[in-house]
Amino acid sequence: MAAIIVGVAAQVAISSFRANLTDSISEQSKELLGADLEVSSNAPLDELVVSYLDSLSEEQSTAVGFTSMAYFPKSQTTRLSQITALEGDFPYYGTLVTSPTEAAYNFQKNNTALVDEPILLQFGLEPGDSVKIGLLTYEIGGALVEIPGQPIAASFLGPRIFIPKQNVEETGLLQRGSRLEYLTYVKYLEGTDPVIVDDELDVLNDSLDFRYDDVAEREEEVGEAITYLSNFLNLIGFIALLLGGLGVASSIFVYVRQKVNTVAVLRCVGASSNQTLWIYLIQAAFMGLIGSAIGALIGSSIQLYLPVLVQDFLPVDIELTISWTSVLIGITTGVSIAIIFALFPLLAVRKISPLFTLRMVDVSLMSLLRKRTKIILSSIVILFVVIYANSMLDGWIAAIWFTLGLLFCLLLLAGFAVLIMKIARKMNTQWFSYEWRQGLANLYRPNNQTSTLLLTFGLGVTMISSLYLTQDMLLGTINFGDDEALPNLALYDIQYDQNDGVNDIITSNGLEVLQNVPIVTMRVGSINGNPVDSILADTNRTARRWALNREYRSTYRDELVSTEKIDSGTFVGTHNGFEDLVPISVSSDLMEDLAASVGDTITWDVQGIPIQSYISSTRTVTWDTPQPNFFVVFPVGVLEQAPQFFATTVNTPNREASLAIQREIVLAYPNVSAIDVGQVIDTIRAFIDKITFVIQFIGLFSIITGLIVLAGSAATSRFQRIREAVLLRTLGAKQKQVVQIQIIEYTLLGIMASLTGLSLSVGASALLGYFFFDIEFVPNFAILGLEVVILILLVLLIGLLNTRGIHKKPPLEVLRAEGG
């Protein structure tokens, strides 16, 4: 019952939470966007788009979004921030929550700024203090508490700051080379059909470069993301429930084995084989029902805590209610699993004849089942898992792969358990002490717990450890903040006439400029003489739209850098002018998206000037390093006269030095932005930690289930353990020796379960790293060693707690129980 309770609790908690979240998203769908339509572009919208939006809008708000350094004079601190310069009454749905409340309504007319509440708390600031953005200093009018459709996690990328749009140009930040996003929020006229608007915008989008989002699309995007996460968590909960099913089967195996004489007596007094089967099947079903009902109650309570875990990632406020559908599905699933897994030992009851009252033999229940029966029952279990997985993953192929993976792990664990028992049986233990011989023998004696523990606890360990190792692997790819050979501060948006000044500040502080890279913005005009518009209009094209439409930030230099390696062709470092075809080097991952090959020609629109080039080489680029990397590299001698800006990288000795130089540069050149690599790493680590904690919280149910199954197995075989202890004491064993035998047995079980589960988790993490993340996985043996110690202690503790006091039972009590 306890195993079923935990599994159903996990399933009901997640399913109920998802149902409530889905309802909340549907009810607050317009608040996800704050308007009926959001249109965005990297440049001011074309007049044709503006005219169309005017024709269907009751109200409009416009904004310019960009990242920039914000300087807080009171605390003398700087922070790369997400700036939104807003004009209009956005949001039209939902509320811009601020402290004080009136700041949301008067910051535009008072020309003040709204700053993310966490950053105010961090720097000890409050409304009335000031923030400098670019060349302008704003009074902080209030703290930003909540923005419609934006979760708190959105501020991980940098604090959000709202300023009036009316004087944003005076900040000096809207200049060539700045990465800007122009936004228009539209509230429809009454009677506007969103479907027609979507179709007409789609037609305009074929020839004009802009993006748009409406309420239905945003609701679908958010709902899809929530569904993926909840389905994944639900599958973890379902695995816990399956482990509970294994616990049910294991417990009933032991229970029925102890009831063989009772069943034989029932047969003697006239009970049919079917009647004896139903007697115990009804018991199993009622235990499953009671356990499922308790689990559903606990799960409904747990869902009240889940919003606390994930509230930072949710764009809506959740209204929590009991999802009776989830409760019903959870109870049905729990009872079904209890019955299906109970059938394995209970069908063997039908084979127990009245002669067993005379034959005092140890019965192997599985040996009583015909091969055909075993195949049918196994097929039912597999079919049940596939059907459930399909309901979670919404696809039969994915469900089948999930089932096969789960089956592979279970078979591997079962096979390993059989191997351990065979090795323990055949091991030459004559040189071992008495306690060690008995402890090893307990691994394969009747009523042993080897298979049960490895199947349940081993699978739970596999899941939890895989999450830890994968998290450690992902964090390892960005853990370069302390590498003195790599930059830990990147400065960008440095204008041409500011470059020397910024470099002088760096060197005057005793630091070295590691890289000073020129950047030129450009777009693809044509490929092999075919204009981009023609390529986009071709329905059979293989080139990606984003690769053809995007704005490229390219550089020029005469050599490769440490993060690049030539794949094909020849890198050309210098070229005289652009009258002839210019040789360029393109990153290998972009070649496929452009559907291009070495030797193809590309005409670039370099801010109004066409430059014809050909692909002379392709490069593999290591993107996950804290330094500027580029899709396209030009040779020296071509782009020097083009409008450009610079990016500079520095390695500072510590965080204080990094903050000091950022402050000095921002005060001298407000438009320059800085990325503190150490701060970025801390932010990403915090983000990954929050995500993995949610997953580990649900995955913990599997470990708990494994421990419960272990405890249940120990409890149901308790009488067998008492018999063994009495026999050992009758043969002369001391109480201390009996305890030592138990410690040896459970320590060995803990070692085997932990090593088996951890080995599988290492394999799973390595496969994830290779196939999904393209990362070479190197196990963290410190984490693995710590996990082994913790898991062994858990198994030992549970085992000893459940067998406590058995060595104190008098032999007469045991003999009377057997006689009874």
N, C-alpha and C positions, 0 to 999 in steps of 0.2 A: 504493500500500500504506500509506504513512504517513497519508494522509487517512482511509482505512478504519480504521486502527489507533486513531486518536484518537476517531472516532465510536463505534466498538464499545467502547472503554475507558470512555467516558462512560456508555453505556447499561448495560453489565455492572456497573459500579460502583454505579450507582443501583439497578438491579434487584436485585442481590445484597444490598445494604444494606437495601432494603425487605423482601425475603424474610426476612432475619435479624431485622429489627425486628418483623415480623408474628409470627414464631415466638416471639420473646421476650415480646411482649404476650400471646400466647395462654398461654404457660407461666407468666407472672407475673400473670395476670388478676386474681387475688384480691388481690395486693399493690397493684394500682392503686387499690383502695378501702380496703384495710386491714381490711375486714370483709365480711360477706355483704350487708349493707344499710346505707345511710346515709339518714337522714331528717332534714330540716332545715326550719326555719320562722323567721319574723321575730318570733314570739311563742312562749311555752311551748306545747308540744303539747297538744291537746285530750285529755281523759281517755279518750275512746273510742279514740284512736290509741295512747295509752300502754298501755292495756289489751290492745290487739291485739298490739303489739310484745312485751309480756311473755309472751303465749301462745305465741310462736314462737321465743323466744330462749333460748339456752343461757347467753350472757353479753351484757351491755350496757355501753357506756361513753357518758357524756354530756359535752357540751362547750358552752361559750358562746364565740362568736367575735365580735370587734369590732376596730375600729381605734382606736388611742389614741397619744398622745405617750408615749414612753419617755425617761426622763432618766437619764443615766449620770453619777453624782457624780464618779467618778475623773477623767473627761475633761471634765466639765462640758459635755456635749453632749446634744442632744435629737434624736430621730428619730421620725417618724410610723411606727408599727409595726403589724403584724398580730398581735393577741393571741389566743391560744387557751387558755381556762381549761378544763382537762381533768380528768375524774374517771373512773377505770376503767383497764382493762388494754389499751386501744387502743394500737397496732394488733394485731389478732388474726392477721393474715397479713403477713409482712414484718417488718422491724425498724426501730425508731426509732433511727437511728445517731447517737450522741453521743460527745463527747470530754470527759471520760473515759467509757468504755462504761457504767459502773454508773449514771451520772447519769440515763439514760433510765428506770431502774427505781425510783430512790429520790427523784426530785424532788418527787413528790406527798407522800410521808410526811415529807420533810425541809423541805417548804414553801420550795423554792428555784425558780429560774427557769432555763429552757433558752433560750439566745439564739443566733440565726443566726451561724454561724462567721464569715462575711465581715464582719459589723458589729463583732465582737470584734477582728478583725485590723485593721480600719480605725481604730478608736478606741484601739487599744493596750490592750485589756482581756483578762482571763483569768478562769477559774473562781476564785471567792473574792471577786471584786469585786462590786459591787451595781448594781441597776437599779431605778428608782422608776417604778411604774405607778400612776397615780392617787394615792391617799393612802398606798399601801403601798410599802415598800422591800423587795425580795427580794435575797437573795444569789444570784449567778449560779452555779448548780450545774454547768453544763457547756455546751459548744458544740453547737448543733444542726448536724449534718453532712448528714443525709439523712432525709426524711420519706417513707414509702411513698406512691407515686402522685403525688408533687409534684416537678416538675422544679426545678432551681436557678432557672430564669427566674421562678418564682412569687414569689421574693423581690424581683423588680424593683419590685413595688408597695409594698415596705416590708419591713424585716427581720421574720422570724417569731419570735415569742417564746411559749413554752409556760409556763404557770403553773398551780398547783393550783386546781381549781374550788372547793374547800372554803371558801375565804375571799374569793372574788372580789368579793362584794358589799361587802366592807370597802374596796375600792379607791375606792368612790364613783362608779364609772363606769356602773353599771347603773341609770340613772335615765331618767325620761320624756324622750323626744327623742333618746336614744342609739340608733344603728342597730346592733342586735344580731342575731346569727344563733344560734339554738338547734339543736344537733346531737345526734343519737343514733346510735350505731354498734351494730349488732346482729350477733351470731354465732348462726347458726341452730342449732336442735336438729337432731340427726341424723335424716335422712329427710325434712326439710322440702323441699317442691317450690317452687323459686323462681318458677315460672310461675304457680302458684296464688296465692302471696303478691303477685305483681305485679298480678294481676287484682283481688284483694280491696283492695289499697291504692288502685287506680285508682277503685274504687267509693267508698271513703272520701274520696278527693280531690275527688269531685264536689261534696261538701257542706262539706268542711273545707279550710282553707288550709294546705297544707304541700307540700314537694317531697321526692322520694325518688330514690335511685340504687341499682341493684344491680350485681353484678359483670358480668353480661352487657351491661347498658346502658353501663357505664363502658368496658368493652372495645371496644364498638362505637363509642363517641364518640372514644376515642383512636385506634382503628384507622382511622376515617374521616378524621380530621385528618391522620394520617400518610400515608394513601393519596392525599389531595388534594395534599399537598406533594410526595410522591415522583412522582406522575403528572406534575405540572407540571415537575419537574426532569427527568424522563425524556423529556418532549417536547422540552425544550431539548437534551438529549443526542441525541435522534433528529434534530433539525434539523442538529446537527453531523454526524451520519451522512449525512444527505441532501446536505449540502455536500460531504462526502467523495465521494458518488456523482457530483456534478457534476465534482469533481476527476478521478475515474476517467474520465468521459466526455471531459473536456477532454484529459487525457493520452493516451488511446487515439486520439482524433482526430488529435493531432500524430504519435503513433507510427505509426498506419496510413498517414497521409499520407506519411510517410517510407518506408513499406514498399510503396508502390504498385507500384514496379518489381518487387519480390520477388514480390508476389501475381500480377502479370502473367506472370512467368517460371513460377511454379507452374502457372498455367493453360495455358501453352505446353507444359509437359511432361506434361499430361494430368490435372491435378488439377481436380476439379469445383468449381463455385462453392460448394456446400455444404461440401466438404472444406476449402477455404480459410477459410470462415467458422468451422468448428469448430476449426481450428488456433489461431486467435487468440482464440476464445471460451474454449477450454480454458486458454490463458494467463491471460486475465482472471479466470476462475473460480479458478484456483490462486492467483493473486495476492490475490484477495479472500479466499480461505480462509486463506492464510498470514497476511495482515493482520488478519483477524478473530480468528484464534487468538492472535496476539501481543496484540491489543487486549483480548481476554478475559482474558489473563494479567495485563496491566497494570491492567485494571479491577478484577480480584479483589484486587489489591494496594492500589489506591486506596481501596477500600471500608473498609480498615483505618483510613484517616485520616478518613473521613466522620464517625464518632462523635465525634471531637475537635471537629469543626465544629458539631455540633448537640446535643452532650451536655447543654447548658444547658436545652434544650427537651424532653428526653426524660424521661418518668416511669418508665422501666424501665432495667435494666442489660442491655446487648446482648451476647449470646453470638455471636461472629462465626465463621461457617463458610463454606466455599465452596458457593454455590448453583449446583449443576450445571444446574438448569433455566434459570437466568438466563444461564449461560455458553452453553448450547445455543441459547437464543433469540437471544443476541447474535451468535453465529457465523452462525446461519442468516440473521438479518437482514442482517449485513454481506455475506455471500456473495450473497444475493438482490439487494441494492442494486448490488453490483459487476457482476453479470450483467445486470440490467435496464438500468443506465445504459450499460454497454458495448455493448448491442445497437444503440444509436443509430449509432455509427460503424461497428460490425462488419457490420451488415446491408448497409451500402454496399459492403463487400468483395465481396459476391456480384455486384455490378454491374461490377466491374473486369474487363475483357476482355483477352485476349492482345495486342490492338493497343496497349495502354498501354506495351508494351516499346519501341514505335517512337515513340510520342507523348510527348515530354518536355514535358508541360504541368503547370501547377499545378492540382491536382484539388480541387474543392469537394465533399467527401464528402456533405454534406447534400443537394446538388443531385442526387446519384445515387439518393436515396430517393424513392419515390413518396409522394404526399400521404397516401394511405390508410395506408401503413406508419407514417408519422410520427404520424398520429392514433391508430393502434392502440397504438404504444409509449407515447405520452403518456398514453393512457387507462389503460394497465397501471400506470404510475408513480403516477397520481392514485389509482387503486383501492388500490394497495399502501399509500399514505400514509393513506387513509381507514380501512382495516382496522386498521392499526397504531394510529392515533389513537383509534379506538373501543376498542381493548384497553386504552389508557391512561386515556381519559376515561369509559369505561363508558357510552357513549351515542352513537348515530349522529348525532344533530343536532349535538352539540358537536364530534364528529369532522369532520363536513362543514364546519362553520364554521371550524375550525382549518385544514383543508385549503384552503378558499377564501381565508382570510387569507394563508396561506403562498404560495399560487399568485399572489395579487394582488401581494405583495411581489416575488416572482421576476419576474413579467411586467413590473412597473414598473421593476425594475432592468435587465432585459434590454432593454426599450424605451429606457431612458435610455442604455444602452451603444450601441445602434444609432444613436441621435440624436447622441451624441458623435462616433462614427466618421464620420457623414455631415457633421457640422459641420467636423471636422478635414480631411476630404477636399475640401470646397468652400471652405474658408477661403483667402482671398487672402494668401499668405505671402511675396509678393515683397519686402516691406519688412523681413522677418525675417532674422536672421542665419542662416548655413548650419546651425549646430548646432540652432537652434530649428526650422528647416524639417524637418530629418531627425527630430528628436525628435517633432514633431507627426505626421509621416508614419508613424512606428512605431505610432501608435494605430490605424491602419486597414490597414496592410500585411498580407499573408498571414502567418499565425502570430502575429498580434497577441494580446495578453493582456487586452484591454479588457473583453470580455464575461465572461471567466472571473473576473477580479478583482472586477468590480462585482457579479457574482452571489454569489460566495462571501464575499469580504471584506466587501462591502456589507451582506449579510444578517447576518453576525456582528456588525458594528458597530451595526446597527439594534437588535439584541437587548440588547447590553451597554449601549449608550448609553440605551436606553429605561429600563433598570433604574436607572441613575444619575439620570436626569432625574426619574423617578417618585419615587425616594427623596428627592431634593432638593425636589420639589413637596410631598410629605407633611410633611417636616420644616419647610418654610416656613410651613405652616399653624399650627404650634405655636411658632414662633420669635418669641415676643413677650416674652421674658424681659427684654430691654433697653429695652422701650418705656416711657418714663417716664410716659406718659399712662395706662398700664394697671397694675393692682395686680400685685405679684409675691409677695404673702403673703396667704393666706386663712386666717382663724381661724373655727372653727365649733364647734358644741355648747356655745356660751356660754349658760349658764342666765340666767333673767330677773334674778336678784339679783346676777349677776356682771357684767352688761353694762357698767354704769357704771365698775366697777373696771378692766375690761379696756381700755375706752376711755381711762381716766385714765393707764394705763401707756403706751399708745401716744402720747398727746399729751405726756406728761412726757419722752419720749425724742425730742421734737422732730419727730414724724411726724404726718401727717394721716390721719384716718379717711376713706377714700374712700367706703365704703358700710357701713352698719350695718343689716342686714336682719333683720326678725322672721320666724320660720318657725313655722308651725302644722301639725301632722300631722293627717291626715284620710283617710277612705275614702269611696268612692262608695256611697251607700245605694240610690238608685234613679235612673232616667233616664226622664223623662216619665211618672212615676208607676209605672213597672215596676221592681219590686225586682231587685237584681243577681242574686239566686239564680234568679229566673224567666228573666232574660235569658240566663244561663249555661246553663240547662236547654233553651233553644230551639236545636234543631240547625240552624235556618236563620239564626241570628244572623250579622251581619257584624262586630259589635264584637269586638275582641281580648280574650282571657281576661286577659292581663297588665294591660291598661288598666282592666278592671273590678275586678280583685282587688288591685291594688297599693296600697301606702300612699303617699299623696301628701304632699309637703312643700310647702305653699303659703305665700304671703306676702300682705301687703296694703300698698298705697301709692296715692297720688293722682295719679301721673303715670307715663308710660313712661320707661324708661331707654334708654341709647344702643344697647343690643343688641336692641331691639324695634322693630317697625314694624307698624301696624294693617293687616290684610288686608281685613277686612270688619266691618260694624257700627260701634258707637260705644263708645269706652272711657269708663267712668264711674269717676271717682276717689273720690267720697265717697258714703256712704249712711248713713242713720240707723237703726242697729240691724238685727235680722234677723227682725222680726215680718213684714215684707213680703218678697217675692221679692228676693233680693240679686243685683244685676248683676255678673257676673264676666267676666273675659277669659281665653280658653283658647288655648294655642298651636296653630297651624294643623296641625302634624304629629300632635297628639293627637286632633284632631277626627275624622280618618279612623279612627283606632284605636277611638274611642268610638262611631263611626257616628252622630255628632251633627251638628247644624247650628245656626246662629245662631237664637236664640229658644227652643231646647229647654230644658227645666228639668232640673236635677240636684239631688237631695237629698244633702247631705254628712253623714256621721257624724263630727262633730268631737269625738272622744274622749268619745263617749256622748251628745252633744247634736246633734239634727238641725237642720241649717240648709238652708233651701230657697233655690235660686238659679236664675237663668236666664242663658244665654250671650248677653251683650250685644255681644261683639266677639271676633274672632280675631286672633292676632298671629303674625308671623314672628319667630322667636327665633334669634339667632346663638349657637349653643351652644359653639362652639370659642373661647371667651374666658375668661380666668381670673377670673371674677366670678360671683356667684350668679345663676342663671337659673331660671325656674319654668314648669311647665306651666300652672298656674292662678294668677291674680292677683285678689285680692279688693279692694274699695274700702276706704278708711279709714272707721272708724266701725262695723265689724262684729266683727272678731276680736280687738280689743284686750284683752278680758278672758279670752280662751282661753289655756290653758297653752301656752307658747311658749318657744323659745330663739332665739338670734341667731347670725348669721354676719357677720363683719367683714372688710373687705379693706383692705390697706395697701400703699403703695409704699415699699420701703426702698431707700436709696441703693446698698447693696452687700450681698454675701453675709454679711459679718461682722456688719453691723447687723441683718440678718434673723435670724441665729442668736442674737444677744444678746437681742433682744426675745422670741423664742420661749422662750428659757431663763427669762427673767424671768416671762413669763405662765404657763408650765407650773409653775414653782415656787409661784406664788401661787394658781393655779387648775388643778390637775392634770387635771381632766376635759376641759379645752379642748384641741382638736386643731388642728394647723396644717399647711397645705399650702404648702410652699415651691415656688413655680412654677418657679424656676430649676432646682431639684433634679429636679422632675418632667420638665422638658424634657430634662435630661441623661440621665435614666433612659429616657425614650422614645427619645431619639436612640441610646443604646447598644443598646436592644432592636431598633430598626429596622436599625441597622448590622449587628448579628449576623445578622438574617434575610437582608438583602440580600447580605451577604458569602457566605452559603451559595449563594444563587442565582447570584451573579456568578462564584463558583468553578466552577459547572457551565457557566454561559454562556461562560466563558473558553475552553472546548473549541471553541466555534464560531469564535472569533477565531484560535485555534491552527490549526484546520482550514483557515480562509481563508488563513493564512500558508503552510501546507504546500502547499495547492493552488497558490498563487502561486509557491512555490519549485519545485514539480513542473512547473508550466507553463514556468517559466524554464529548468529543467533539460532538459525534453524538447525545447524549441525551441533548445537551446544551439547545436547544429550550424548551424541557420539563422542565429543571431546571429553565429557565427564567419564564415559566408559573407558576411554583410552587412558585418562589420568589415573583412574582407579586401578586398571590393569598394571600400569607402570609402577604405581605405589605398591601393589600386591607383589610385584616381582622384585621389590626392594629399592625402587627409585625414591629419592628424597624430594621433598616439596620444592627445594631450590632447583633441582634438576628438571622437574616438570615445567617450572617457569622458564628456565633457560631454553628448553625445547621449543616452547611457544615463541619466545623471542627470536630464536634462530629461524623458525618457520616463517614468521611474518616479516622479518628483515629480508629473508631471501625473496619472498613474494614481492615486497616493496622494491627491491633492487631490480627484479625481472620486469615488473610492471613499468617502473620508471624508465629503465633503459630501453625497453621495447617501444613505449610511447614516444620517448625523446628521439629515438632513431627514426621512427616514422615522421616525426615533426621536422627533423633535419632534412629528410628526403622531400617532404612537402614544401618546405621553404626554399630548397634548392630548385625545385621545379617551378615554383612561383617566380623566383628570381630570374630563371633562364627564359621562361616562355612569356611572362607577363611584364616584368619590369626591366628585362635585359640588363640584369645586374649579376655579377659574380658573387655567389653566396659563400661567405666564410663564417662558419659557426663561432659563436661567442662561447668558448668553453667555460668561462667563469659563470655565465648565466646557467649553462647546462649543469655544471657541478652543483650550484646552489639549488637548482630544481630537484636534482637527484636526492640531495640530503633532505629537503622539505618533504618530498613525496614518500620517502622511506619512513620518516618519522610519522607522517599521517597514517600510513598503512599499519605501522607498528602500534600506534596509539589506538586506532579503531579496533584492531585485532585483540589487543590486551584488554580493552574495556569490555568487549563482548564475551571474553572467556574468563573474566575475573572471577575468582572464587571456586573454579571447577576443581582445583587441586585440594580443596578443603572438604569436598563431599565424601562422606563415609561410604565404604564399599557396600554395607548392608542396604543403604538407601537405593543404590544403583541396582542391586540384585532384586530388591523388592519391586522396583519400577519395571525391570525386565520380566519378572514373574507375573506382574499385573498385566 
